[in-house]
Amino acid sequence: MTLQCETQRPIAADKILAVAIYALYGVGYFTGISALMGVIIAHVKVDDTDPVMRSHFQFQIRTFWIGLLYLVTGFLLCIILIGFLVLGWWFVWSLVRIMKGAIAASENKPIANPQSWLFG
């Protein structure tokens, strides 16, 4: 008879962490650095959680990197004015993803398609 000492991670802690990362992304509109902190946490946690929260961490990682792509492209294209449209799209796109993700995480629901470029 062998005893296995497996420590079950509380799902609530991962859920709170996922919601906190969405909040960091929201604060990132004003500071920038908080979004970077959020993506680092998501990268650390993505492989160490249940499938529901894993979908959120994957969604958060993609939100950060795709958002960064939109930001860089938008700023570069501001020279020819189309960049302002790209930046407007980035703002709406990221806001919808943050709100949708935070609501789903708080209700313990997964992101249906965390690999999506749109809204999951």
Backbone as JSON, one array per atom type, in Angstrom:
{
  "sequence": "MTLQCETQRPIAADKILAVAIYALYGVGYFTGISALMGVIIAHVKVDDTDPVMRSHFQFQIRTFWIGLLYLVTGFLLCIILIGFLVLGWWFVWSLVRIMKGAIAASENKPIANPQSWLFG",
  "N": [[0.84, -1.17, 0.0], [0.72, 2.06, -1.0], [1.02, 5.42, -0.23], [-0.04, 8.32, -1.7], [0.93, 11.58, -1.87], [-0.66, 13.95, -2.99], [-1.1, 17.23, -3.7], [-3.9, 19.03, -3.98], [-4.64, 21.69, -6.01], [-6.33, 24.62, -5.19], [-9.15, 25.51, -7.01], [-10.36, 27.96, -6.85], [-8.32, 29.78, -6.27], [-6.87, 29.92, -8.67], [-8.87, 30.93, -10.29], [-9.31, 33.45, -9.13], [-6.82, 34.53, -9.66], [-6.83, 34.57, -12.48], [-8.89, 36.46, -12.95], [-7.67, 38.62, -11.73], [-5.54, 39.04, -13.47], [-6.9, 39.92, -15.76], [-7.76, 42.33, -14.66], [-5.28, 43.58, -14.29], [-4.61, 43.92, -16.97], [-6.56, 45.79, -17.67], [-5.77, 47.98, -16.08], [-3.46, 48.36, -17.35], [-3.96, 50.03, -19.53], [-3.41, 52.5, -18.57], [-0.94, 52.35, -17.31], [0.74, 50.48, -18.58], [2.93, 48.81, -17.73], [1.67, 47.09, -15.97], [0.17, 45.38, -17.58], [2.21, 43.92, -18.73], [3.16, 42.59, -16.47], [0.92, 41.02, -16.0], [0.86, 39.29, -18.28], [3.19, 37.86, -17.88], [2.58, 36.45, -15.52], [0.44, 34.92, -16.53], [1.8, 33.34, -18.43], [3.38, 31.82, -16.69], [1.45, 30.37, -15.27], [-0.08, 28.92, -17.14], [0.34, 26.19, -17.79], [-0.18, 24.9, -15.44], [-2.74, 24.38, -14.32], [-6.33, 23.84, -14.16], [-8.41, 22.77, -16.99], [-10.4, 24.76, -17.58], [-9.5, 27.22, -16.49], [-7.05, 27.22, -17.77], [-7.8, 27.83, -20.39], [-8.4, 30.49, -20.08], [-5.91, 31.62, -19.33], [-4.46, 31.08, -21.67], [-5.94, 32.65, -23.45], [-5.48, 35.17, -22.36], [-2.72, 35.41, -22.75], [-2.6, 35.44, -25.56], [-4.13, 37.73, -25.98], [-2.45, 39.73, -24.97], [-0.09, 39.54, -26.67], [-1.1, 39.75, -29.33], [-2.37, 42.19, -29.04], [-0.13, 43.82, -28.53], [1.07, 43.66, -31.03], [-0.89, 44.99, -32.58], [-0.68, 47.54, -31.38], [2.02, 48.36, -31.92], [1.99, 48.29, -34.73], [-0.06, 50.15, -35.19], [1.03, 52.54, -34.08], [3.24, 52.87, -35.76], [1.96, 53.25, -38.2], [0.71, 55.65, -37.81], [1.96, 57.74, -38.99], [0.98, 57.86, -41.57], [-1.62, 58.33, -41.02], [-3.56, 56.24, -41.0], [-2.97, 54.69, -38.9], [-4.26, 55.65, -36.63], [-6.8, 54.6, -36.85], [-6.19, 51.89, -36.58], [-5.24, 51.89, -33.94], [-7.59, 52.67, -32.64], [-9.19, 50.43, -33.21], [-7.65, 48.52, -31.82], [-8.08, 49.38, -29.16], [-10.9, 49.0, -28.75], [-11.11, 46.27, -29.39], [-9.37, 45.06, -27.46], [-10.58, 45.89, -25.08], [-13.09, 44.61, -25.23], [-12.25, 41.92, -25.2], [-11.01, 41.79, -22.66], [-13.17, 42.38, -20.92], [-15.05, 40.38, -21.62], [-13.56, 38.08, -21.01], [-13.05, 38.43, -18.24], [-15.63, 38.34, -17.16], [-16.42, 35.74, -17.91], [-14.46, 34.24, -16.53], [-15.05, 34.88, -13.87], [-17.46, 33.61, -13.65], [-16.67, 31.05, -13.81], [-16.48, 29.86, -16.34], [-15.21, 28.49, -19.39], [-13.09, 29.95, -21.98], [-14.32, 29.8, -25.16], [-12.87, 29.65, -27.62], [-9.79, 30.05, -27.22], [-7.63, 30.58, -28.86], [-8.37, 32.34, -30.78], [-8.28, 35.23, -32.92], [-10.13, 37.16, -32.68], [-12.74, 37.55, -30.58], [-12.86, 35.31, -29.01]],
  "CA": [[0.0, 0.0, 0.0], [1.5, 3.3, -1.08], [0.26, 6.65, -0.06], [0.38, 9.4, -2.58], [0.66, 12.9, -1.31], [-0.92, 14.92, -4.05], [-1.72, 18.44, -3.21], [-4.88, 19.57, -4.91], [-4.63, 23.15, -6.07], [-7.69, 25.14, -5.14], [-9.58, 26.14, -8.25], [-10.7, 29.35, -6.57], [-7.12, 30.61, -6.34], [-6.58, 30.15, -10.09], [-9.94, 31.79, -10.79], [-9.0, 34.81, -8.66], [-5.62, 34.97, -10.38], [-7.24, 34.89, -13.85], [-9.62, 37.73, -12.9], [-6.68, 39.65, -11.4], [-4.77, 39.34, -14.7], [-7.76, 40.79, -16.56], [-7.71, 43.65, -14.04], [-3.97, 44.14, -14.64], [-4.7, 44.37, -18.36], [-7.33, 47.02, -17.66], [-4.91, 49.03, -15.53], [-2.41, 48.54, -18.36], [-4.28, 51.17, -20.39], [-2.86, 53.71, -17.96], [0.44, 52.18, -16.87], [1.51, 49.65, -19.5], [3.74, 47.8, -17.05], [0.81, 46.1, -15.33], [-0.16, 44.37, -18.59], [3.4, 43.06, -18.83], [3.12, 41.73, -15.28], [-0.16, 40.06, -16.22], [1.22, 38.25, -19.25], [4.2, 37.01, -17.25], [1.85, 35.54, -14.64], [-0.31, 33.98, -17.37], [2.76, 32.39, -18.99], [3.81, 30.93, -15.62], [0.33, 29.55, -14.8], [-0.86, 28.27, -18.2], [0.47, 24.73, -17.79], [-0.32, 24.42, -14.07], [-4.09, 24.67, -13.85], [-7.38, 23.02, -14.77], [-8.7, 23.19, -18.38], [-11.2, 25.99, -17.67], [-8.61, 28.37, -16.27], [-6.02, 27.2, -18.83], [-8.32, 28.56, -21.55], [-8.28, 31.93, -19.77], [-4.51, 32.02, -19.39], [-4.11, 31.11, -23.09], [-6.63, 33.81, -24.01], [-4.77, 36.35, -21.87], [-1.43, 35.48, -23.43], [-2.85, 35.9, -26.93], [-4.59, 39.12, -25.93], [-1.28, 40.6, -24.81], [0.82, 39.55, -27.82], [-1.8, 40.31, -30.48], [-2.54, 43.61, -28.73], [1.15, 44.48, -28.75], [1.22, 43.76, -32.49], [-1.76, 46.09, -33.02], [-0.12, 48.81, -30.9], [3.22, 48.71, -32.68], [1.55, 48.58, -36.1], [-0.82, 51.4, -35.16], [1.93, 53.69, -33.88], [4.05, 53.06, -36.97], [1.11, 53.74, -39.28], [0.19, 56.99, -37.51], [2.6, 58.65, -39.93], [0.08, 58.02, -42.72], [-2.94, 58.55, -40.42], [-4.37, 55.03, -40.83], [-2.63, 54.14, -37.6], [-5.25, 56.04, -35.63], [-7.88, 53.6, -36.96], [-5.66, 50.65, -36.0], [-5.23, 52.08, -32.49], [-8.99, 52.64, -32.21], [-9.59, 49.02, -33.25], [-6.98, 47.85, -30.71], [-8.74, 49.74, -27.91], [-12.2, 48.33, -28.68], [-10.83, 44.83, -29.4], [-8.8, 44.64, -26.18], [-11.58, 46.11, -24.05], [-14.08, 43.53, -25.32], [-11.61, 40.68, -24.74], [-10.81, 41.87, -21.22], [-14.46, 42.29, -20.24], [-15.62, 39.05, -21.87], [-12.78, 37.12, -20.25], [-13.26, 38.62, -16.8], [-16.97, 37.85, -16.83], [-16.4, 34.27, -18.02], [-13.64, 33.7, -15.45], [-15.77, 35.02, -12.6], [-18.54, 32.62, -13.67], [-15.99, 29.76, -13.96], [-16.74, 29.34, -17.68], [-14.0, 28.58, -20.22], [-13.13, 30.69, -23.24], [-14.63, 28.79, -26.18], [-11.76, 29.54, -28.57], [-8.76, 30.95, -26.72], [-6.65, 30.87, -29.9], [-8.98, 33.25, -31.72], [-7.78, 36.6, -33.07], [-11.22, 38.09, -32.39], [-13.23, 37.69, -29.21], [-12.92, 34.0, -28.33]],
  "C": [[0.9, 1.25, 0.0], [0.56, 4.49, -0.95], [0.82, 7.71, -0.98], [-0.02, 10.72, -1.95], [0.52, 13.89, -2.46], [-1.62, 16.11, -3.44], [-2.64, 18.99, -4.28], [-4.82, 21.09, -4.85], [-6.07, 23.64, -6.0], [-8.03, 25.88, -6.43], [-9.87, 27.62, -8.02], [-9.49, 30.26, -6.69], [-6.76, 30.92, -7.8], [-7.63, 31.07, -10.71], [-9.68, 33.25, -10.39], [-7.81, 35.37, -9.41], [-5.98, 35.36, -11.82], [-7.98, 36.23, -13.89], [-8.65, 38.87, -12.61], [-5.85, 40.02, -12.63], [-5.61, 40.21, -15.63], [-7.75, 42.21, -16.0], [-6.37, 44.33, -14.34], [-3.96, 44.66, -16.08], [-5.49, 45.68, -18.45], [-6.52, 48.2, -17.14], [-3.79, 49.34, -16.53], [-2.7, 49.65, -19.36], [-3.63, 52.45, -19.87], [-1.38, 53.58, -17.62], [1.31, 51.42, -17.86], [2.23, 48.52, -18.81], [2.87, 46.73, -16.39], [0.37, 45.02, -16.32], [1.0, 43.41, -18.78], [3.46, 42.1, -17.64], [2.06, 40.65, -15.45], [0.21, 38.95, -17.18], [2.3, 37.34, -18.69], [3.53, 36.0, -16.32], [1.1, 34.5, -15.45], [0.62, 32.93, -17.98], [3.2, 31.38, -17.92], [2.7, 29.93, -15.26], [-0.32, 28.67, -15.87], [-0.78, 26.74, -18.16], [0.18, 24.1, -16.43], [-1.71, 24.68, -13.52], [-5.09, 23.76, -14.55], [-7.73, 23.56, -16.16], [-9.5, 24.49, -18.51], [-10.31, 27.21, -17.52], [-7.47, 28.4, -17.29], [-6.51, 27.97, -20.06], [-8.22, 30.06, -21.32], [-6.84, 32.4, -19.87], [-4.02, 32.05, -20.85], [-4.69, 32.34, -23.77], [-5.91, 35.09, -23.6], [-3.42, 36.51, -22.55], [-1.62, 35.99, -24.85], [-3.33, 37.34, -26.96], [-3.41, 40.06, -25.82], [-0.47, 40.68, -26.1], [0.16, 40.1, -29.08], [-2.02, 41.8, -30.27], [-1.26, 44.4, -28.93], [1.42, 44.66, -30.23], [0.37, 44.9, -33.04], [-1.19, 47.44, -32.6], [1.08, 49.25, -31.71], [2.85, 49.09, -34.1], [0.82, 49.93, -36.15], [0.06, 52.61, -35.0], [2.78, 53.94, -35.12], [3.22, 53.65, -38.11], [0.48, 55.11, -38.99], [0.81, 58.04, -38.44], [1.69, 58.91, -41.13], [-1.39, 58.04, -42.29], [-3.8, 57.3, -40.25], [-4.11, 54.38, -39.48], [-3.63, 54.5, -36.51], [-6.46, 55.09, -35.67], [-7.44, 52.28, -36.34], [-5.66, 50.76, -34.47], [-6.65, 52.09, -31.9], [-9.52, 51.21, -32.16], [-8.96, 48.27, -32.08], [-7.7, 48.13, -29.4], [-10.05, 48.99, -27.74], [-11.99, 46.81, -28.55], [-10.34, 44.36, -28.03], [-9.81, 44.82, -25.05], [-12.63, 45.01, -24.05], [-13.49, 42.22, -24.8], [-11.42, 40.67, -23.23], [-12.13, 41.69, -20.48], [-15.08, 40.91, -20.4], [-14.88, 38.0, -21.03], [-13.01, 37.22, -18.76], [-14.62, 38.09, -16.36], [-17.0, 36.33, -16.86], [-15.59, 33.65, -16.89], [-14.37, 33.78, -14.11], [-16.93, 34.04, -12.51], [-18.0, 31.2, -13.84], [-16.33, 29.07, -15.28], [-15.48, 29.47, -18.51], [-14.2, 29.54, -21.38], [-13.29, 29.66, -24.35], [-13.47, 28.58, -27.15], [-10.65, 30.48, -28.15], [-7.69, 31.31, -27.75], [-7.15, 31.87, -30.93], [-8.3, 34.62, -31.75], [-8.88, 37.6, -32.73], [-11.57, 38.06, -30.92], [-13.43, 36.37, -28.5], [-14.22, 33.37, -28.53]]
}
